[in-house]
Amino acid sequence: MAGLEYVVISTQALAKVVVISATGYMLGMDKAGLKLLADVSISILTPALLFAKITKSLDRQMLGELWLVPILYVVLGLVGLAWTRWGGQMMRLPDGFRRLCSVAVFFSNVNIMLIPIIQGIASSPDSRFLLRDQEDTPDAMADRSIAYGMIISIMNNLLRWSVGVAIMTPPRSKSSNALNTVDSFELIGTADQPPVQQINVRHDGLLAPTAVSAMTGEETSQILNMARSHSKPVADKRWVALLKVVWGAVSPCLTPPMCSVLAAVFVVLLPPLQHALLERGTYAFSIWASIETCGEACIPVTLLALGGQLGIPRDAKPAEASASYVSERKQSLGVVLVLVGRFLVAPVFSCGALLAIYQYAPWLAPLLRSDPALFLTLAIASATPPAISLLTVAQKLGMYENEAANILSWAYAIGVVALAAEVSIFLWLASLMHRA
């Protein structure tokens, strides 16, 4: 296949993204309308799409063979962090703004960009070399590729609202007394025993040495019994506090799309349940088909919201004295740092790692040898623009909102051209792997 044909396939695949996003941009929707679209997409349409694609395209064996994908995603994210840290220091970017750039490089737009590109490639008659065997079909290949991408989506959703927020959050000052807090309680004397004014009890339930040394054996025994009774509620409070901390870290990740992915993985891990759900002519299949129909509306609605979001006018710039102020020159350098990281560093590292595994350690990922669509999916996922949630995280923390909008505007404007070129290269590499 000539190189021009790869370019045709890639540009055709991106045409859907460009046309629908441009429509959303030209509609000029206000924030209220965009919020409504975003709520419908996040709460209903995206979960429906993820659940339908995963349950339809993956099985338990295939899910087990994809164990390496989450690891590669995390390693790729760490490479992006290293790039922004080194580049940010070389460009002398403000620490907070450099953190924003790190999140932009780490978290890519897997769901919105990957799915329409894969569907566009599958609809091209020249992409038949991506089929796994003679019995494979373009629709099955597309569903399978989207399911591969959802494995990355799992890690993306898990880490975005935990690690992503942690990266952008300014470092807090350390308190020297945080780990040395001592609980005190007073013991009231009885008729048979003189009162002890104050006993210090540490968090581990032991008495302070100075308190024990001044007591007789009988007094010490009584005090130790009371200390043990005091340490039990302290331990209970610790467990409650620990559970609250764990829930506080996990709950932001349990978005409707994430819950949908977890439910789909649960179904895939139970073949009888998966078979019952997909068996035609049953009520269970009717419910599943309804979910699939809702999912088909996800991509158009999300792309409309994406185009509208890029057309929202920015707020006034913060004053130069503000802690989140970034000069225009530094903003431009940050945009370059993100663009190079997302469209050059990440895909080069990703393709290099995948080709090395394919050539020298195929046992790590057998599907790389049997299904060329896996390589194409992972390569495209590594080259997509930053996630739109970058702006959401900035709004959540109340800092660098204008800078986040500026990065996203440039990333999606240039990303269309960059993706067209990179998808052409990925298709060429996938065809070489197929021939081999």
C-alpha positions, 0 to 999 in steps of 0.5 A: 500500500502506498504512503498516500493511501495511509494519509487518506485513511487517517484524514478520513478517520479524523474527518468526523472529529473535525466536522462535528467539533467545528459544528459545536464551535460554530453553534456558540453554546453558552456554559449552561448548554455545554454543562447540560451536554457534558452531564448527559454524556458523562452520566448516561451516554459514555457509561453506556458506550463503555459497557456495551463495547467491553462486554461485546468485544472482550472475553476473560482470556483476552482480558488476561492477555492485556495485563501489560497494557495498564503497566505500559500506560503508567510507564508512559505517564512517568516518561511524560512527567520526566519530560515536563519536569526536565523541560520545565526546569530548562524553560524556567517555568513557574512550578505550578504552571509546570505541574499543569503541563505535567497533567496535560502530557500525562492524561490524554483524551482516550475516549473522545478522540480514539473511538471516532478515529478507530471507527473511521479507519474501520470503515475504510476498505483499504484497512482490511490488513488490520483484520485478525483473520479471514473470519474477522470483520471491520465492525468486529475489529472496530469494537475490539479496538475500542475495547482495547482502548477502554483498558487504557480508559480504566487507568486514565479514570483511576489516576486522573482524579487522584494522581492528576489532582495531586500533581497540580495541588501546591505542596503543603507546609509540614507541621513538626508536631503532626506525628507527635501529638499526645492525648491526655486524660485526667483520672479522678481519685476514689475514696481508696485511691488518691487522685492522679492529676494527669497521665499522658497516654501516647497514641499506641496506648502506652504510658509516658515513661515519666508517669510510670516511674512515679507510681507503685506497682498496684497504681501502675497496674490500675493505670495500665488497665485504664490506659488500655480501655482508653487506647481502644476508642483511639484505635477505633477512631484511627480505623474510622479516620483511615477509612475516610481517607481511603474513601476520600481518595477513591470516591472521586474516581468512581465516576459513572464511566468508571463504574460502567467499566468496572461493571463491564469487567465484572461481566466479562470475568463471568462467562455465563453472565456475559453469554446470558446478556448477549444471547439474542431473543432474551429480555437481558439482550433487549436491555443490553441492546438499549444500552448499546443504542444509548452508547451510539449517541455518545461520540456526536454529543461529546464532540459537539461539547468539545467544540463548544468548550473550545469556543468559550471566551476566557475569563479575565487574566489574573493580576501579575501579583497573583500566585497563579499569574504566568506571563504570555512568554512562559505560557507559549513555552508551556504550550510548546512543552506540552505539544512536543510531549504529547505528539512526539515524546509519548508516541515515539516511546510508546511505539518503540516499546511496543515494537521492542515487545513485538520483536524480542518479547512477544510472550509478554503480549501475544495479541500484538502478534495475532491482532495488528489492531492492538498496536494501532489502538495503543499507538493512537491512544499515546498520541491523542491531545490532552484530556478536556478534564485538564480544564476541569481540574484547573477549575476544581483547584481554582488556579491556571484556568486560562492557561489550561484553556490556552493549552487545550486550544492549541493542542486541539488546533495543532492536534488534528494535523499532527494526528493525521500524520501520526496515524498514517505512520501508525498504519504503515507500522501496523502493515509491516507487522501484519506482513511479518 
